[in-house]
Amino acid sequence: MNDKYLIAFDMDGTLLNSKKKISLLTKLYLKKLQKQGHKIILASGRPSRALKSYYNELHLNTPMICYNGAYYFSPNDKAFPTHEFEFPKEIVKTIYDEIKPYAKNVMCETDTEIWLDKEDLYLAKFFWYEGMKMHYGELPKILDKNPMTMIVQTPIEMKDSSLIDKIVEKYEGISARFWTGSPYFELFYSVTSKGNAIKEVAKYYGIDKDHIIVFGDAENDVEMFKEAGTAIAMKNGKDSLKSHATSISLKDNDHNGIYYTLKAFFKKKLR
């Protein structure tokens, strides 16, 4: 097996600071690790277009994991097989009709098109509409392709997700997951996760579990933590994730937490 490490990072709240930037110290250190033969992986709920600039900034040639594992591919290695999971549009339309009484807004997208009930500034910041073909209106009337994701905004006062779960659980293999501290939830296939994607990428490179390091800050990183020998929750991360971690980062995402933690890890390995 490969004696190099696969090092995977969640983006928001982890690799990125509060200004949505990768710090210079972190960037330089990750480039150094790459030159040593380690594999750097971006693993996010974001679409590929919202990862591309960071991917290029780090000069990566590895697969990128998007939509929390529903879509992962390698822009620079055509030998790596693309994995893509789509929702049948007719099922999406049926779910839309059932959740509409509890939804303030609904969005679906492929990697080239977006369907929205109405404009949403919060989603625009996360999903980056630039360059996308936009469609506005009720999904049953306008959705004409199988989307890779479905995001729903519920009223802020809606704290109980059991109602949504009852609607979605009727559709085999599909589940709903609320974003941490947010009124938004996403549909996902139970077989898709950052963890399953990490497992496939590690297999491709011949890297065993003991040589997988992952960093995350929220509940959607739990499955990824299960596939890693070293699972590091960010100091600024959610307590619900920290219980799944093997350790906590030395500093938070605004104070070069990735850099200091990885540097300490590899320094210890060299002793």
Wavefront OBJ file of the C-alpha trace (Angstrom):
o trace
v 0.000 0.000 0.000
v 0.957 3.644 -0.462
v 2.901 5.087 2.496
v 1.787 8.628 1.637
v -1.277 10.253 3.184
v -4.613 11.254 1.721
v -5.567 14.510 3.460
v -9.164 15.664 2.945
v -10.696 18.972 3.947
v -14.186 20.279 4.351
v -14.226 23.864 3.095
v -16.502 26.305 4.953
v -15.487 26.578 8.597
v -12.497 24.294 8.028
v -10.005 25.009 5.239
v -11.543 28.447 4.659
v -11.423 31.246 7.209
v -14.350 33.563 7.928
v -13.429 35.620 4.858
v -13.740 32.478 2.689
v -9.997 32.463 2.041
v -7.246 29.867 2.442
v -4.567 31.442 4.625
v -1.117 31.916 3.114
v 0.568 29.705 5.735
v -1.902 26.906 5.056
v -1.635 27.245 1.288
v 2.170 27.082 1.294
v 2.217 24.105 3.646
v -0.322 22.137 1.601
v 1.728 22.745 -1.540
v 4.788 21.429 0.317
v 2.896 18.279 1.330
v 1.803 17.753 -2.267
v 5.409 17.925 -3.460
v 6.206 15.216 -0.924
v 3.615 12.978 -2.590
v 0.637 13.358 -0.275
v -2.837 13.658 -1.845
v -4.834 16.782 -0.982
v -8.615 16.444 -1.414
v -11.347 19.090 -1.209
v -14.609 17.595 0.125
v -17.584 19.941 0.320
v -21.310 20.395 0.018
v -20.513 23.003 -2.617
v -20.849 22.408 -6.373
v -17.685 22.029 -8.442
v -17.815 25.608 -9.751
v -17.647 26.896 -6.159
v -14.563 24.748 -5.493
v -12.699 25.372 -8.737
v -10.916 28.589 -7.702
v -9.616 26.990 -4.480
v -8.640 23.829 -6.376
v -6.635 25.900 -8.845
v -5.171 28.078 -6.096
v -3.648 24.965 -4.513
v -2.560 23.574 -7.910
v -4.344 20.296 -7.236
v -4.515 17.344 -9.606
v -6.643 15.096 -7.387
v -10.410 14.392 -7.466
v -12.728 16.982 -5.923
v -15.737 15.854 -3.872
v -18.869 17.974 -4.380
v -22.448 17.985 -3.060
v -21.326 16.019 0.039
v -20.278 13.070 -2.097
v -23.104 13.026 -4.646
v -20.663 14.123 -7.362
v -16.918 13.573 -7.425
v -14.492 13.645 -10.317
v -10.959 14.652 -11.238
v -10.594 17.701 -13.525
v -6.986 16.767 -14.317
v -6.922 12.965 -14.204
v -9.189 11.429 -16.818
v -8.338 7.936 -15.582
v -10.295 8.592 -12.393
v -13.942 7.558 -12.970
v -16.579 10.236 -12.440
v -19.229 9.370 -9.843
v -22.523 11.200 -10.201
v -25.857 10.652 -8.447
v -29.015 12.308 -9.770
v -32.592 12.536 -8.509
v -35.290 11.509 -11.017
v -37.067 14.747 -11.869
v -40.535 13.219 -11.478
v -39.746 12.225 -7.882
v -38.389 15.727 -7.210
v -41.600 17.245 -8.547
v -43.715 14.985 -6.328
v -41.651 15.816 -3.242
v -41.912 19.500 -4.141
v -45.715 19.313 -4.154
v -45.710 17.679 -0.709
v -43.244 20.029 0.975
v -44.443 23.227 -0.692
v -46.786 24.163 2.216
v -43.731 24.193 4.522
v -41.206 25.744 2.122
v -40.219 29.387 1.665
v -37.979 28.588 -1.295
v -36.770 25.565 -3.275
v -33.711 25.131 -5.489
v -32.501 22.314 -7.727
v -29.420 22.193 -9.918
v -27.198 20.261 -12.266
v -23.625 21.346 -12.947
v -24.839 23.721 -15.681
v -28.389 24.807 -14.738
v -30.279 26.047 -11.657
v -34.030 25.997 -10.976
v -35.343 28.321 -8.255
v -38.729 29.340 -6.932
v -37.282 32.815 -6.391
v -33.967 34.614 -5.961
v -32.044 33.711 -2.792
v -28.970 35.738 -1.787
v -27.823 33.169 0.783
v -27.819 30.332 -1.736
v -26.210 32.578 -4.338
v -23.177 33.050 -2.070
v -22.818 29.316 -1.490
v -23.681 27.945 -4.925
v -22.268 30.703 -7.157
v -24.832 31.350 -9.907
v -22.310 32.971 -12.251
v -22.155 31.203 -15.612
v -25.183 29.048 -14.839
v -28.381 28.894 -16.864
v -31.085 30.139 -14.484
v -34.770 29.133 -14.411
v -37.293 30.761 -12.054
v -40.741 29.466 -11.144
v -42.456 26.467 -9.582
v -40.373 23.330 -10.114
v -43.159 21.063 -11.426
v -43.662 23.517 -14.284
v -40.042 24.230 -15.215
v -37.794 21.323 -14.136
v -36.826 19.348 -17.243
v -33.639 17.548 -16.130
v -32.626 15.216 -13.312
v -30.951 17.412 -10.664
v -27.959 16.492 -8.507
v -29.255 18.386 -5.504
v -32.477 19.790 -4.046
v -32.297 22.505 -1.377
v -35.353 23.682 0.563
v -35.679 26.725 2.821
v -38.179 26.278 5.648
v -39.583 28.967 7.970
v -37.021 29.952 10.611
v -39.434 28.952 13.376
v -39.690 25.387 12.062
v -37.478 23.499 14.533
v -38.910 19.990 14.180
v -37.652 18.120 11.112
v -39.834 15.045 11.716
v -42.515 16.363 9.364
v -39.993 16.629 6.528
v -38.607 13.184 7.362
v -42.086 11.644 7.097
v -42.531 13.109 3.625
v -39.124 12.111 2.302
v -38.884 8.631 3.851
v -41.579 7.395 1.460
v -38.985 7.549 -1.316
v -36.558 4.650 -1.085
v -32.942 5.611 -0.555
v -33.623 9.355 -0.221
v -33.163 11.275 3.036
v -33.262 14.898 4.204
v -30.521 16.672 6.137
v -30.802 20.146 7.670
v -27.770 22.389 7.380
v -26.215 23.137 10.763
v -27.921 26.096 12.444
v -29.872 26.866 9.293
v -33.497 26.711 8.073
v -32.278 25.009 4.874
v -32.261 21.278 4.271
v -31.032 19.189 1.369
v -32.129 15.904 -0.115
v -29.463 13.236 -0.460
v -29.173 9.572 -1.323
v -28.361 7.495 1.738
v -25.567 5.765 -0.210
v -23.840 9.080 -0.926
v -21.594 10.785 1.595
v -18.205 12.402 1.840
v -17.146 9.177 3.554
v -18.043 6.894 0.656
v -16.345 9.290 -1.751
v -13.171 9.387 0.375
v -13.156 5.583 0.462
v -13.275 5.388 -3.352
v -10.578 8.026 -3.810
v -8.313 6.283 -1.291
v -8.837 2.973 -3.081
v -7.863 4.614 -6.380
v -4.558 5.781 -4.890
v -3.919 2.596 -2.911
v -4.026 4.405 0.429
v -5.232 2.535 3.515
v -7.446 3.915 6.281
v -4.510 4.488 8.643
v -3.077 6.913 6.086
v -6.240 8.998 5.711
v -6.460 12.328 7.552
v -9.672 14.364 7.426
v -10.637 17.776 8.783
v -14.222 18.970 9.291
v -16.457 21.183 11.401
v -20.072 19.990 11.075
v -22.441 17.010 11.003
v -22.054 16.400 7.268
v -18.440 15.411 8.002
v -19.325 12.503 10.319
v -19.291 9.843 7.580
v -15.943 11.158 6.349
v -14.557 10.850 9.884
v -15.541 7.172 9.967
v -13.327 6.436 6.956
v -10.199 8.067 8.390
v -7.462 6.832 10.673
v -7.039 10.418 11.846
v -10.235 12.495 12.068
v -9.676 16.063 13.220
v -12.581 18.295 14.213
v -11.919 22.009 13.993
v -11.626 23.859 17.283
v -14.484 26.051 16.026
v -16.511 22.999 14.976
v -19.769 21.617 16.324
v -19.685 19.589 19.537
v -21.800 16.949 17.802
v -18.898 16.317 15.410
v -16.138 16.492 18.011
v -17.480 13.341 19.649
v -16.580 11.465 16.423
v -13.068 12.918 16.151
v -9.740 11.378 17.106
v -8.469 14.872 17.958
v -9.273 18.593 17.821
v -7.330 21.120 15.733
v -4.755 23.161 17.651
v -6.336 26.428 16.522
v -9.569 27.475 14.793
v -10.113 28.195 11.105
v -9.359 31.901 11.556
v -5.963 31.235 13.149
v -4.314 28.748 10.767
v -5.767 25.691 12.485
v -5.039 23.416 9.519
v -1.423 24.554 9.224
v -0.510 24.181 12.905
v -2.280 20.848 13.307
v -0.789 19.212 10.210
v 2.674 20.554 10.966
v 2.514 19.048 14.454
v 1.196 15.753 13.057
v 4.017 15.287 10.559
v 6.672 16.520 12.986
v 5.574 13.784 15.382
v 5.703 11.199 12.575
v 9.320 12.101 11.783
v 10.520 11.526 15.346
l 1 2 3 4 5 6 7 8 9 10 11 12 13 14 15 16 17 18 19 20 21 22 23 24 25 26 27 28 29 30 31 32 33 34 35 36 37 38 39 40 41 42 43 44 45 46 47 48 49 50 51 52 53 54 55 56 57 58 59 60 61 62 63 64 65 66 67 68 69 70 71 72 73 74 75 76 77 78 79 80 81 82 83 84 85 86 87 88 89 90 91 92 93 94 95 96 97 98 99 100 101 102 103 104 105 106 107 108 109 110 111 112 113 114 115 116 117 118 119 120 121 122 123 124 125 126 127 128 129 130 131 132 133 134 135 136 137 138 139 140 141 142 143 144 145 146 147 148 149 150 151 152 153 154 155 156 157 158 159 160 161 162 163 164 165 166 167 168 169 170 171 172 173 174 175 176 177 178 179 180 181 182 183 184 185 186 187 188 189 190 191 192 193 194 195 196 197 198 199 200 201 202 203 204 205 206 207 208 209 210 211 212 213 214 215 216 217 218 219 220 221 222 223 224 225 226 227 228 229 230 231 232 233 234 235 236 237 238 239 240 241 242 243 244 245 246 247 248 249 250 251 252 253 254 255 256 257 258 259 260 261 262 263 264 265 266 267 268 269 270 271
